[in-house]
Amino acid sequence: MSLSLDSYDLSVENKTGVVLPATDAYAAEAVEALKAGKVIAVPTDTLYGFACDACSLEAVNRIYEIKGRRHTSPLAICVGDVSDMDRYAVIDHLPHGLLDSLLPGPVTVVLRRGESSVLERSLNPGFDSIGVRVPDCNFIRVIARGSGTALALTSANLSGQSSSVSIKDFENLWEHCAFVYDGGVLPSGPAGSTVVDLTTPNQYKILRPGSAKEETVAILEKHFLVEAETT
């Protein structure tokens, strides 16, 4: 049976845990939910994640509550395109073309926020850096563009538990989301994105190997970055 919008009552106010396909036809409902300060669950190119408006303190706090996560653990953000990144983080020290070589892809780039960042200071208080993602996943990029802001993004699971590669993996948490978007079983496995610190000019530090360490290091070294010495 084909799916249609008529099959659902998509009122953001009245529904929680509604499962919808992760296709462009349902992107408008995701954007509406984000703008209303709701949390949604979405596929990325690595894992399923919880997403909300990164500039909504209430929504960000809701993600921490859902995960049972301490506020001392920072959240990453997701943007629709590499060209959006300079609104939220300092990138002018990076070699030309580096970010376009890494992203979109399964990489979280840690950068300094800088004074010009439009991110709310209430997001990750006490941290002067921010992890930024541009996943190689059309659906989340479409809704990030549509929202007009950065999305706070974290894995869809209880803190400390296994990461989710299908919506069934976090079925016990559906009720806390306005919508759960089903993109099927994700093929990358539970390793998550590769996290790389690029806050220091000409250097990199791998903070989490993730699913793309070798490819990431090859790109970084192609752009003449060297691995930071561990102290």
N, C-alpha and C positions, 0 to 999 in steps of 0.2 A: 504494500500500500504506500503510495507516495505521501510525503509529509507536506503540509501546507500550514501557513500561519493561522488559518481559520481553525485548525485543530486544537489550538491552545488559547487559554486565557492568559495573556502575557502581561497582565498588570503587575508592575514592580511592587506595588504596595501590598498586594494580596497574596502573592505566591512566593514560596521558598522551595529550593531543591528541585525546580523544574528542569528536566533533562531535555536538551535540544541538540540538534546536530551542529557541529562546529563548521558551519558554512556561511558564506557571505549573506545568504538570505535571512539569517538570524542575527546578523551583526548589529542591526539597529537597536534590538532589545538589549544587547549587551552594553552598548553605549549609553542607553537610557538608564540602565541600572547603575553604571559607574557614576554618571552625573548625579544620580539620586543618593550617592554615598553608600551604595551596596557593595557587597563582596560577591564575585563570581568565580567559578572554577573553569579553567581553560587549558587546552593542550598547548605545549610549546614544541620546539624541535628536540627536547630532551625528556622532560617530565611534565606531568600535570601540575598546574600551579593555581594558587589563590591570587586574584588580582583585584585591586581597587584603585581609586583616585589617590595618587601619592600626596596630593595637597589637601586631602580631607583627613583631619586628625581623628575624627570619629570612625571613619572607615578603616584607617590604619590600625587603630586600637582594636577594632573588631577582628582583624586578621590575627593579631596577637592572642586575642581571647579564643578564637577558633582553634588555633594551633597549640594553645597552652604554652606559649613561648615567652621567655623573658624579654622585656623591652631593651635589655642591654645587648641583645642579638640584632644587628642591623638588617634591614630589608633592602634588597636590590630594587632598581626601577627598570621598567621596560619602555622603550620608545619605538615609534613606528619605523623610523629611518635613521641612518647614520647622521644625516644632515640636521637632525633634531638634537643631537647630543650636546652641542655647545650651549644650549639653553640651560642645561642642568649641571654641567661639569666643565673643567678646564681641559682643553684638548690642544691648545696652540703650541705646546711643547713637543707634540708627537710628530714623527716623520710623515711627510705627505704621502697619502695613500695607505697608511698602515691600517686605519680603522676600516676602510673600504675592503681591505684584504681579509680582515678578520671577521667582518660582519656584513650581512646577517649570517649568523652561525651559532654553534653551541658554546659560546664563549661569554663570560661575564668579565667586563673590563672595569677595574677599580681605578677611579680617577678622583682628583681633588674637586670638591664642590665649588670653591672659589666664591668671592663676594658677589659675583654677578648671577649666581645660580637662582633660578626662580622657584626652586624647591622650598617648601615650608621648612622652617627651622625645627618644627616639631617632629619632622621625620628623621629618625636616627639621631636624637640629640646627643651631643658630645662627640660625634664623629665628623671629621672634616673631609672625609672621602665618601664616595658612593659607588656601589657596583651598578653598572649599566649594561642592559641586554638589548639586543636587536635580534630576536630569535628568527631562524629561518623557517617561519611558520606563518602562512598568509593570514590566517584568521586573527591571531592576536595582534598582528601588525595593522590590520584593517581597523580593529576596535581601538587600538592606541591612537591611530590617526584621527578617528572619529571623535574620540573623547577630547582632543585638543590639549591634552596634558600628559604627563608621565604617569605610568601605572606602577604602583607598588606591587612587587611580584615575589612570591615565595612558594616553595613546594607545597603541594596539596596533601598534607599528612599531619598527624599530631607530631609535635616536636620530639625528636629522638627516635621516631619510628621509621619504618622503611618508606622510601619514596614511591610515588604512584606512577605507573606506566599505563594504567587504564582507569576509567572512572569507578570501576568496581572496587579498586584498591582503597578508596576513601569513601565508600558508600555511607559509612556511619557519620560523615560530616556534610553530606549533601544538604541537610535541613538548614544549615547555617548560611547557605549561599542563595542569592536571588535566582541564579541560573547555573546549571552545570552543563558545560558544552562538551559533547562527546566527539572526539576525533579518532576513536578506535584505540587499539593497543599501539603504543608508541614503540618504534623499533630500536631506539638507541640504548635501551637498558637503563638500570637505575643509577648510573654513575653521575648524572647531572652535567651541568655545564662546566667547562674548564674555567677556573677563576684566576685571573692574572692582574697583578698590581702594576699599573703604569703611572703611578704618581710621581716618580722620579725621572727626570729627563735622561734619555739614553740607556735606561735600565728597565728590566722587568723582573718580577718575582712571581712564580707560580704558587698561588695560595691553596689551590685544590686541583689535582690532576684532571678530574672529570673525564669526559668522553672524548676529548680532542686535544690532549696535551701535545702529542708529537707534532700534529699539524700546526698547532698554535705556536710552538717554539720555533718551528721552521720559518713561519711567517715573520715572527719577531726578529729572528737573527738575519733574515733576508733584508730587513730594514735597519740592520746594524745596531740593534739593541743587544746589550749584554746582560747576563743574569746577575742580579745583585748578590753580593756576598752575604752569607748568613752570619749573624752575630751571635 
